[in-house]
């Protein structure tokens, strides 16, 4: 049957699918737009499922705030090119806004929640995958509630941090968030350092000190000194403040009568093992296949 251009145009606007895909769907469904939409959704999900196995290690970090509540989220794409695409940016913002307004406790629950426009996050993600041709992944998110002050900072869209303070003011909270983004502390103070981290570092330091050949009592002092230095480097309160290295973050907070209650820091792609492309091997493989 003949499908009018106006019908193809309407289906494109409603689904975001390509012109030829829309026309084919309308032909297959005898011009029934609702059935064509369902057909395209099924086809799109299949394509999205195929792309879901591809590694998405680029993307954006976004922070959304509302009064004393904040959400920080990481949404991944495969390339930096797509990470800057306006459709991807809009999707990222909608995910953060939905997480902030909703009550999802994990990514699976968040994907099932509906955005302000009524569209489910997972539906929007699948449509975006088909539109940009890359795997899109909502990787993680976290909520932070302010004790007294809430501070946030994003470095471009690659790194983000949110900090909750008791006491202090908004400027101090933002400065601490900026510091967290820049230095990536492991935890707030020594009490929060994982036992396995302490044991591993102490074992390494002891082995290094023993190689010096110094007496046991000197080695013990060396170990104690190096462990103290290590703890200052990895704990937020022990670190020199980025804007004034002569003052530790702990001293800065003490002077302001403030305490850090919680912080979250995300960096795009951290912990994701990226696929290493070997183009020479790829070319050789193609040559062998064509031979």
ChimeraX attribute file (.defattr): number of C-alpha atoms within 10 A of each C-alpha:
attribute: neighborCount
match mode: 1-to-1
recipient: residues
	/A:1	8
	/A:2	9
	/A:3	13
	/A:4	11
	/A:5	11
	/A:6	9
	/A:7	16
	/A:8	22
	/A:9	15
	/A:10	13
	/A:11	24
	/A:12	18
	/A:13	11
	/A:14	11
	/A:15	17
	/A:16	16
	/A:17	20
	/A:18	15
	/A:19	14
	/A:20	11
	/A:21	16
	/A:22	24
	/A:23	23
	/A:24	16
	/A:25	23
	/A:26	26
	/A:27	15
	/A:28	14
	/A:29	16
	/A:30	14
	/A:31	19
	/A:32	13
	/A:33	18
	/A:34	12
	/A:35	15
	/A:36	23
	/A:37	20
	/A:38	14
	/A:39	17
	/A:40	22
	/A:41	17
	/A:42	12
	/A:43	15
	/A:44	21
	/A:45	18
	/A:46	14
	/A:47	17
	/A:48	21
	/A:49	14
	/A:50	11
	/A:51	18
	/A:52	16
	/A:53	9
	/A:54	14
	/A:55	19
	/A:56	24
	/A:57	24
	/A:58	25
	/A:59	28
	/A:60	26
	/A:61	28
	/A:62	26
	/A:63	24
	/A:64	20
	/A:65	20
	/A:66	12
	/A:67	9
	/A:68	14
	/A:69	17
	/A:70	25
	/A:71	25
	/A:72	25
	/A:73	26
	/A:74	27
	/A:75	27
	/A:76	27
	/A:77	26
	/A:78	19
	/A:79	15
	/A:80	13
	/A:81	10
	/A:82	19
	/A:83	20
	/A:84	14
	/A:85	12
	/A:86	10
	/A:87	13
	/A:88	23
	/A:89	18
	/A:90	10
	/A:91	18
	/A:92	24
	/A:93	18
	/A:94	19
	/A:95	30
	/A:96	26
	/A:97	20
	/A:98	22
	/A:99	28
	/A:100	22
	/A:101	16
	/A:102	14
	/A:103	12
	/A:104	16
	/A:105	12
	/A:106	13
	/A:107	16
	/A:108	13
	/A:109	13
	/A:110	23
	/A:111	20
	/A:112	14
	/A:113	21
	/A:114	19
	/A:115	21
	/A:116	11
	/A:117	7
	/A:118	8
	/A:119	12
	/A:120	17
	/A:121	21
	/A:122	18
	/A:123	17
	/A:124	16
	/A:125	22
	/A:126	22
	/A:127	22
	/A:128	21
	/A:129	23
	/A:130	21
	/A:131	16
	/A:132	14
	/A:133	14
	/A:134	20
	/A:135	25
	/A:136	29
	/A:137	22
	/A:138	21
	/A:139	16
	/A:140	16
	/A:141	24
	/A:142	20
	/A:143	19
	/A:144	21
	/A:145	20
	/A:146	19
	/A:147	17
	/A:148	17
	/A:149	24
	/A:150	28
	/A:151	25
	/A:152	27
	/A:153	23
	/A:154	21
	/A:155	13
	/A:156	10
	/A:157	17
	/A:158	17
	/A:159	22
	/A:160	27
	/A:161	28
	/A:162	32
	/A:163	27
	/A:164	27
	/A:165	25
	/A:166	18
	/A:167	17
	/A:168	18
	/A:169	16
	/A:170	15
	/A:171	12
	/A:172	19
	/A:173	27
	/A:174	21
	/A:175	18
	/A:176	29
	/A:177	24
	/A:178	24
	/A:179	21
	/A:180	28
	/A:181	23
	/A:182	17
	/A:183	17
	/A:184	18
	/A:185	21
	/A:186	17
	/A:187	18
	/A:188	19
	/A:189	18
	/A:190	17
	/A:191	9
	/A:192	10
	/A:193	15
	/A:194	11
	/A:195	9
	/A:196	9
	/A:197	9
	/A:198	14
	/A:199	11
	/A:200	10
	/A:201	14
	/A:202	17
	/A:203	12
	/A:204	11
	/A:205	18
	/A:206	17
	/A:207	12
	/A:208	14
	/A:209	19
	/A:210	16
	/A:211	9
	/A:212	9
	/A:213	10
	/A:214	12
	/A:215	9
	/A:216	11
	/A:217	8
	/A:218	13
	/A:219	20
	/A:220	15
	/A:221	12
	/A:222	18
	/A:223	20
	/A:224	15
	/A:225	11
	/A:226	17
	/A:227	17
	/A:228	13
	/A:229	13
	/A:230	16
	/A:231	19
	/A:232	18
	/A:233	17
	/A:234	19
	/A:235	22
	/A:236	26
	/A:237	24
	/A:238	22
	/A:239	23
	/A:240	20
	/A:241	22
	/A:242	17
	/A:243	12
	/A:244	10
	/A:245	10
	/A:246	9
	/A:247	14
	/A:248	18
	/A:249	23
	/A:250	20
	/A:251	16
	/A:252	18
	/A:253	20
	/A:254	13
	/A:255	10
	/A:256	12
	/A:257	12
	/A:258	20
	/A:259	20
	/A:260	22
	/A:261	16
	/A:262	17
	/A:263	21
	/A:264	22
	/A:265	24
	/A:266	24
	/A:267	21
	/A:268	21
	/A:269	21
	/A:270	10
	/A:271	8
	/A:272	11
	/A:273	10
	/A:274	13
	/A:275	10
	/A:276	6
	/A:277	8
	/A:278	8
	/A:279	9
	/A:280	8
	/A:281	10
	/A:282	10
	/A:283	11
	/A:284	11
	/A:285	12
	/A:286	10
	/A:287	10
	/A:288	8
	/A:289	8
	/A:290	7
	/A:291	6
